[in-house]
Amino acid sequence: MLKGKRIRIRPIEEDDIDLLYQWTTDEEVNYWSSGAWPLNSLQTKDQLAEKYLDSQPDSYRYAILNEKDSLIGTIGFKEINVPSRSATLFVVLGDKTCWNQGYGTDALITFARFLFTQWNFHRISLDTWDENLRAIRAYEKVGFKVEGRQREARFVLGNYHDAILMGLLRHEFLSLHGKL
Ligand SMILES: CC(C)(COP(=O)(O)OP(=O)(O)OC[C@H]1O[C@@H](n2cnc3c(N)ncnc32)[C@H](O)[C@@H]1OP(=O)(O)O)[C@@H](O)C(=O)NCCC(=O)NCCS
């Protein structure tokens, strides 16, 4: 269990699957997280459980809990590059009532510290799309910097949008937030 200021992060459990499935079929959550609505919703609950519970070779997912120990989202990393000690991070607060209250930033800082100090990563990447200003702002508060823009790389509800590529180095994170 990882402890942030207000959130906790733990492995995903079987009892989480019903709620995770509800979020997968939520239009607004999907709109912001990937622009992939309704594509994401075309998964069965079994397929989702397999994705979240079975160990996957290059992807690690965890549950984010609030102060009341309720599940509010997921966070994880993928695309691990061992020699360069880098990975790509992803986060979604599926509980919309928790947006804009600092939970996402708290989870990101807590998880980034875990990746830099326990997994010994040197660099973390992530990406989003140009209209997701809340995500960009949260990432910037953690210390991520915009490193690039892929023109019209995302197709969201009939329109092409730029993908925003961001990155954070270990020493930048530690100088902003410290080890503990
Ligand atoms: C993105 C996400 C993880 C951020 O977590 P959060 O808890 O909502 O964010 P926080 O409250 O920690 O920080 C949000 C910041 O964005 C700001 N913000 C919100 N809407 C904004 C907007 N339209 N324009 C600019 N800034 C905005 C907030 O004011 C806050 O900044 P501040 O603390 O300086 O005031 C969460 O909202 C989420 O999961 N959203 C849906 C899925 C998603 O977008 N996932 C990311 C995919 S790349």
The ligand as an SDF file (V2000), in Angstrom:
LIG
                    3D

 48 50  0  0  0  0  0  0  0  0999 V2000
   -6.7650   14.1360  -15.1170 C   0  0  0  0  0  0  0  0  0  0  0  0
   -7.0280   13.7740  -13.6630 C   0  0  0  0  0  0  0  0  0  0  0  0
   -6.1990   12.5420  -13.2800 C   0  0  0  0  0  0  0  0  0  0  0  0
   -6.5830   14.9520  -12.7780 C   0  0  0  0  0  0  0  0  0  0  0  0
   -6.8970   14.6530  -11.4440 O   0  0  0  0  0  0  0  0  0  0  0  0
   -7.7170   15.7490  -10.5630 P   0  0  0  0  0  0  0  0  0  0  0  0
   -7.7440   15.2670   -9.1870 O   0  0  0  0  0  0  0  0  0  0  0  0
   -9.0260   16.0050  -11.2250 O   0  0  0  0  0  0  0  0  0  0  0  0
   -6.7790   17.0280  -10.7370 O   0  0  0  0  0  0  0  0  0  0  0  0
   -6.2400   18.0120   -9.6040 P   0  0  0  0  0  0  0  0  0  0  0  0
   -7.4020   18.5380   -8.8150 O   0  0  0  0  0  0  0  0  0  0  0  0
   -5.1460   17.3500   -8.8490 O   0  0  0  0  0  0  0  0  0  0  0  0
   -5.6000   19.1700  -10.4980 O   0  0  0  0  0  0  0  0  0  0  0  0
   -6.3210   19.7100  -11.5810 C   0  0  0  0  0  0  0  0  0  0  0  0
   -5.7900   21.0840  -11.9270 C   0  0  0  0  0  0  0  0  0  0  0  0
   -6.3080   21.4620  -13.2090 O   0  0  0  0  0  0  0  0  0  0  0  0
   -6.9930   22.6940  -13.0890 C   0  0  0  0  0  0  0  0  0  0  0  0
   -8.0540   22.6850  -14.0880 N   0  0  0  0  0  0  0  0  0  0  0  0
   -9.2420   22.0430  -14.0570 C   0  0  0  0  0  0  0  0  0  0  0  0
   -9.9180   22.2780  -15.2070 N   0  0  0  0  0  0  0  0  0  0  0  0
   -9.1270   23.0880  -15.9640 C   0  0  0  0  0  0  0  0  0  0  0  0
   -9.2740   23.6820  -17.2440 C   0  0  0  0  0  0  0  0  0  0  0  0
  -10.3610   23.4960  -18.0020 N   0  0  0  0  0  0  0  0  0  0  0  0
   -8.2670   24.4750  -17.7050 N   0  0  0  0  0  0  0  0  0  0  0  0
   -7.1370   24.6730  -16.9740 C   0  0  0  0  0  0  0  0  0  0  0  0
   -6.9410   24.1200  -15.7320 N   0  0  0  0  0  0  0  0  0  0  0  0
   -7.9400   23.3330  -15.2490 C   0  0  0  0  0  0  0  0  0  0  0  0
   -7.4830   22.7210  -11.6630 C   0  0  0  0  0  0  0  0  0  0  0  0
   -7.8150   24.0290  -11.2590 O   0  0  0  0  0  0  0  0  0  0  0  0
   -6.2390   22.1660  -10.9450 C   0  0  0  0  0  0  0  0  0  0  0  0
   -5.1910   23.1040  -10.9100 O   0  0  0  0  0  0  0  0  0  0  0  0
   -4.8840   24.0170   -9.5880 P   0  0  0  0  0  0  0  0  0  0  0  0
   -4.6540   23.0680   -8.4440 O   0  0  0  0  0  0  0  0  0  0  0  0
   -3.6660   24.7900   -9.9700 O   0  0  0  0  0  0  0  0  0  0  0  0
   -6.1000   24.8640   -9.3690 O   0  0  0  0  0  0  0  0  0  0  0  0
   -8.5580   13.4810  -13.4230 C   0  0  0  0  0  0  0  0  0  0  0  0
   -9.2910   14.6790  -13.5550 O   0  0  0  0  0  0  0  0  0  0  0  0
   -9.1210   12.4450  -14.3730 C   0  0  0  0  0  0  0  0  0  0  0  0
   -8.8520   11.2650  -14.2230 O   0  0  0  0  0  0  0  0  0  0  0  0
   -9.9040   12.8860  -15.3820 N   0  0  0  0  0  0  0  0  0  0  0  0
  -10.5800   11.9850  -16.3130 C   0  0  0  0  0  0  0  0  0  0  0  0
   -9.6470   11.0860  -17.0940 C   0  0  0  0  0  0  0  0  0  0  0  0
   -8.4170   11.7770  -17.6020 C   0  0  0  0  0  0  0  0  0  0  0  0
   -8.4580   12.8750  -18.1370 O   0  0  0  0  0  0  0  0  0  0  0  0
   -7.2840   11.1000  -17.4330 N   0  0  0  0  0  0  0  0  0  0  0  0
   -6.0090   11.5580  -17.9360 C   0  0  0  0  0  0  0  0  0  0  0  0
   -5.8160   10.9950  -19.2690 C   0  0  0  0  0  0  0  0  0  0  0  0
   -4.3130   11.5230  -20.0330 S   0  0  0  0  0  0  0  0  0  0  0  0
  1  2  1  0
  2  3  1  0
  2  4  1  0
  2 36  1  0
  4  5  1  0
  5  6  1  0
  6  7  2  0
  6  8  1  0
  6  9  1  0
  9 10  1  0
 10 11  2  0
 10 12  1  0
 10 13  1  0
 13 14  1  0
 14 15  1  0
 15 16  1  0
 15 30  1  0
 16 17  1  0
 17 18  1  0
 17 28  1  0
 18 19  1  0
 18 27  1  0
 19 20  2  0
 20 21  1  0
 21 22  1  0
 21 27  2  0
 22 23  1  0
 22 24  2  0
 24 25  1  0
 25 26  2  0
 26 27  1  0
 28 29  1  0
 28 30  1  0
 30 31  1  0
 31 32  1  0
 32 33  2  0
 32 34  1  0
 32 35  1  0
 36 37  1  0
 36 38  1  0
 38 39  2  0
 38 40  1  0
 40 41  1  0
 41 42  1  0
 42 43  1  0
 43 44  2  0
 43 45  1  0
 45 46  1  0
 46 47  1  0
 47 48  1  0
M  END
$$$$
